[in-house]
Amino acid sequence: MADRIAITGIGVVSALGIGVEQNLRALLSGKSGIKTIQILDTIHKADLPAGEISLTDEQLAEFLGFSLNKNWTRTTLLGLLAAKEAYFQARLNEDSKSKKGIVSATTVAGMRKSEQYYADFILNGSGEDFIGTHDAGDSTEKLADYLDIHDYLTTISTACSSSVNSIMLGARLLKNGIVDKVLVGGTDALSKFTLNGFNSLMILDKQACRSFDETRAGLNLGEGAAYLVLERETEIGEKPILGFVKGFANANDAYHQTASSPEGKGAALAMTRALKMANLNPEQIDYINGHGTATLNNDLSEGLAIQEVFGSNIPMVSSTKPFTGHTLGAAGAIEAVFCVMAMNNGIVYPNLNFQTQMKELNFQPIKELVRDVDLKYVLSNSFGFGGNNSSIIFSKQ
């Protein structure tokens, strides 16, 4: 029998709060973290709401217990908050013998720091400390150094599917004996570059986003981070197991640089292959955490793909992006943590702000919090630009 991949630690930071408990309380209360931008210095503060974390970089560093300097980006600070929580819950700090790895994902990387210092650097050569923080691997390296993880280290950047792909790679590293424990997840911070970029695509909503709603008008961006610790089941000992990575798949419909195929071919293929790897039938899935960005293209494409895969037996579906905003490269890991929390607490999150069913779909997302439900298998979708589609299935036992 193949060794199963178990989850022994989770950590998350989002606009809902710092840590698993704060995020869970907000999800249970139906409280959204999307609000007027306060921290990011942008001309769009008044008209583009976002899932912004209400702490400055200096406050984040203070929360972590050290002084901020130019070598620490907001992306890294958010990542470290979430990674520490998962790392210590899994007691990796007590294990000095195992081979440990980290697979971290990001899309924004150090862009926010670059925006802050670029003009000064071009004009007078000052602020050159920021240069080394610009690339995607900088945050991964800093997390690895801080947590003393040096046996395996890599960074993934595949748009909005990035951190689900990091979980998939981490599971493969364990399956192939390359590492014994692996920290997987992703981190992204709000930046003017991404805010202006998504705004130029005309896919940002000036109101709170409405995933899978006929009146949807675009997404709200967010920021945050989440990490999970994965281990082979046979090597865990007496540590609590939070769930298992049951199956996963990545598929690319190669339809358009920034849009999914209208009929959801890549999304359907990713879900079908994840089910096949998990050796499950569609009717065994209890809940789908949808990608659900609230853009016209994504929700139609994903909705049609769900109908193709699940037919007339569609499980409960909701998107948590109306809670957190779309956190880009961190989204898949944040939602993976939310899925683990859902299984362990017997809940399904509401699809906030939903009112009107899409005319092309034969299902509606869950509108109210569902309690006391036995979730054996949960599927989570993360679909990125370029049609990079990833689906992952978590099991309770």
N, C-alpha and C positions, 0 to 999 in steps of 0.2 A: 504493500500500500504506500502510495506517495506521501511524503511528509507534507502536512498542511502548513500554510503560512498564516500565522497567528498575529493578532494586533495586541500589543502589551502596553502601549502608551499612546496618548493623544494630547495635543496641545493646540490652542487656537486663540487668535486675537482678531477681532473684526470691529466694525462700527457698533456692534452690539455690546462689546466689552472686552476686557482682558481676561483670558482664561476660559476653561470649559464651563465653570459654574455660572459666570456672568452671562455667557452666551446662551446657556440653557434657560436661565431665568427669563431672558428677553424673548426667546423663542416661545416659551410657555405662555408668556403674557401677551403675545401678539404685538410686541413693541418693535417698530422698525428703527433701524439706525440711519436711515436716509434723511438728510436734513440740509440746511443751507451750509455751504462751505465756509469754514472759519479759519483754518490753519494755512491752507495752500494760498499763496499770493497769486491770484488770477483775476482777470477782468470779468470772469463769468461767475463770480461769487453769488451775485444776486439772482441769476437766472438759470443756473444748472445745479440742481441738488445732487448730492453724492453721499455715499456711505463712508464718510471721513471719520477717522479715529480722533477723538477730541483731546489729543495730547500733542504738544510740540515735540520736536526731536530731543530737546534738552530734558523735557519731562519723561520721555521714553527712556533715555539714558539713565536718569535718576531712578526710575522705576527698576531698572536693571542693576543699579548699584555702582555705576561708574560715571566718570566725567566724559562729556561728548567732545570729540575732535573731528577734524575734517575727513578722517579716514573711515568714519562710520556713517553710512547712508541710512535714510529712513527705511529703505527696503531691508537692510541688514538688521536694524533695531527691531522691526516688527517680526522678522524671521526668528531672531534670537529669543524673543518673548515666548513665541509658540513652541520653538524647538526645545527650550529648557523645560517647559512643562511636560512634554512628551518624554523627554530623556530621563527626567527624574522619576516620573511615574513608572517607567519601565525598569528603573533601578540600574540603568546602564552605568551610572557613576560608581556602582559597587562591583562592576565586572571589569577586571584588568587583564583577563586572559583571552577573551573572545576577540575575533577579528570583527571590527566595526567599520561600517561604511555610511556614507551620506549621499543621497541623490536629491538635490534641491532644484526647484524650478523657479523661473522668473521671466517676465517679459520687459518690465520697466527697468529692472536692474538699477544702476546708479544715475539714471536720467535726471532725477530731481536735483541731485547734487551738481550735475553738469550744468543744468539751467541756472543754478545759483552762482557759479563761478566762471562760466564760459566767457562772458563779456570781459571780465577783468583779465582773464588769461590772454585773450586775443589782444587787448589793448596794451597791457603792460607786463604780461608774463607772470602775474601773481596768481595765487590759488592753484598752483600746479598739483597740489596734493589730491585734488579731486580726480585727476586723470586715471589713476589706478583703480578708482572705485566705479568707473563707468561701465565696465564690462559685466556680463551676466555672472561670471564665475566669482566675482569679488565677494558677494554675500555668502556664497557657499564656502569659500575658503575661510572667511572669518568665523562662520558658525562651526566649521570643523576644528579650527584652532581653539576656539573658546571651549568647546565640549571635548577636546582631545580625541577627535576621530581622524585617524590617519591611514587606515588600511585600504580604504577605497573612497574616491571622491570624484563626483562628476555633476555637471549642471545641465538641465534640459530647458529649452525654450522653444516651444511649439504652439505659441499663441495661447488660446484659452484652454487647451487640453494639456498644458504643460505639466501641472502637478499630478494629474491622473497618470500621465505617462511616467512620472517619477515613481509612483507607487508600483506600476507595472514592472519597471526596470528593477526596482528593489526586490520584488518578489522573484524575479528571474535570477538575480544575484544569489539569493538564498537557495533557490532550487538547484543551482549549479555549484553550490559550495564555495562561492567566491568570498562571501562574508558569512559571519554567524549572526550578526545583528545589523539592522540597517535602519537609519532614520530617513524617512521620505516625506516629501511635501513641497510647499512652495510659498513664496512671499512676493508681494508687490505693493508699492506705495503710489498714491495719487501723484501725478505730475502734470504740468502744463502741456507737455508734449502729448501725452495720451488724451487729456481732456480736449485739447484743440484738435487733435487728430480724429477722434471719434465724432466731434462736433462737425468737422468738415465733411464727414460721411453722412451727416444728417440723420444719425441714429441715436441721438441723445434726447430724452424726454425732459421737458421743463417742469413736469409734475412727477409725482411718485410713479414708478414704473408698474405696469399691469401685465404680468406674464400670462400668456395663453388667453388673453382677453381680446374680443373683437375690436375694442377701441384702443388697443395698445399703440403707442406712438414712439417707442424707443426705450433704450436702457438708461439706467443711472449707474455711473461708474462708482467703484468702491475701492477700498484698500484693506489689506490684512495679510494674515499668514496662518498656516496650519501645518502640523507635522504629525506623523504617526511612526511608531516604532514597530517594525516587523521582525519576527523571529520564527524559526522552524519549531513546530509544535513539540517535537520530541526533545527539544533542548531547553525548554522553558523552566522546568522544575515546578515549584509551587506558586509561581506568580499568577495573579489573576489574568485571564484571557478576556479581552473586550469584544472579540469577534474574529472572523477569518476572512481573508481574501480568497473568494471562491472561484472567480473567473474574471477574465478581462479580454479586451480586444481593441485594436486601433485600426481604423480603416480610413481611406482618403478618397473622396468622390472626385477630387481634382476638377471641380466645376468652375470656380471663380476665386480670385485672390481674397475677397472679403465677404463672400456669400456662400451659403450652402446650396446644394442643388434643390430646386423647388419641391421635388418629390421625396427628398430625404434619403437618397440611395446610400450614401456613406454612413449616415446615422443608423439606418436599418441594418446595414451589414455589421457595424460595430456591435450593436445589441445582439444580433443573431449569433455572432461568433463568440461573444462573452457567454451567452447561454450555453453554447456548445461546449466551451471549455469547462464550464461549471457542471456540465452534465445535467442541466435542468430544462424542464419544459417551460414555456412562457407563463402558463397558469400557476406556476410555483412561486413567481415573484409577487411579493406582498405590497411593495411600494416602489415607485419610481421617483427618484429625486431628479427632476428634469433640468436640463441646461437652462431652459426658460428665460432667455435674456430680455424678453418683451419687445424685441424688434419684429417688424413685419415678416422678414425672411426667416429668422431662426424658428420662431414659434410655429409657423406653418410647416416648415420642413421637418422639425422634430415631431410635431403632432402627427403628421401623415406617416412618418416612420414608425411611431409608436402603434398607430393603427395597423400598419402592415405587419408588424411583428406579433402583436398581441390580439389582433382580430377583434372579436366581440367580447373578449374576456380581459379588458384592460384593468389593471390594478389601480390602487390609489396613486394619484400623480399630484405633485406640487413642485413649484420652484421656490427656493429660499432667497433668490436674488432681490425680491422686494424687501427683504429684511436687511441685507448686507450691501446691496449694490453689486455690480459685476466686478469682481476683484481680479479679473484677467488671469495671469499665471498662477495665482493662489486659489482661484475659485474651486478647482477640482478637489484640492486637499481640504479646503474649508468645508465643502459639502460632503466629502468623505467622512470627516470628523462628525458632522451633523448626522450622517447616516448611522455611524456607530452609536452616537448618543440616542438616536431614535430607537434602535434595536434594544439598547440596554434600559431604556425608560418606557418602552411600550407606547410610543407616541408617533403621530404623523403630523408634520407641520402644515399650517394653513398656507394657501397661496394668497398672500395679502393683496388687497385692492381688486380682486377679481369680481366682475359683475356680469359680463355678457359673454355667452359662449361663442366661440369662433364658428362661423357658418360652415367652414370646410371640415370641421371635426365633429365626431359623434360622442365626444366625452368632455367633461369639465374637470378642472383641477379641484382638489379638496379646498373648501372655503373656510372651514372651522378646524380648530385643533382637535385631533382624534386621540383619545386616551385609552389606556388598557387594551392595546392591540398587540397580538403576538406576531412580531415581525421575524420571520425565519430567514427570508432572503430579500435584500434590498438592492436595487440597481440604480446606479448614479451615472448620468451622462455629462460629458464635457466636450463641447464641439467648438473647434477653433477656426480662425481664418485659414483660407486655403483648403478648407474641407478636411482638416486634421481632426477626425472624430474618434473619441475614446469613450468606451463604456466599461464599467467595473461593477462586479457583483460582490456584496458582502453577505456573509452568513452569520447567524447568531451562534450556531454550534457546529 
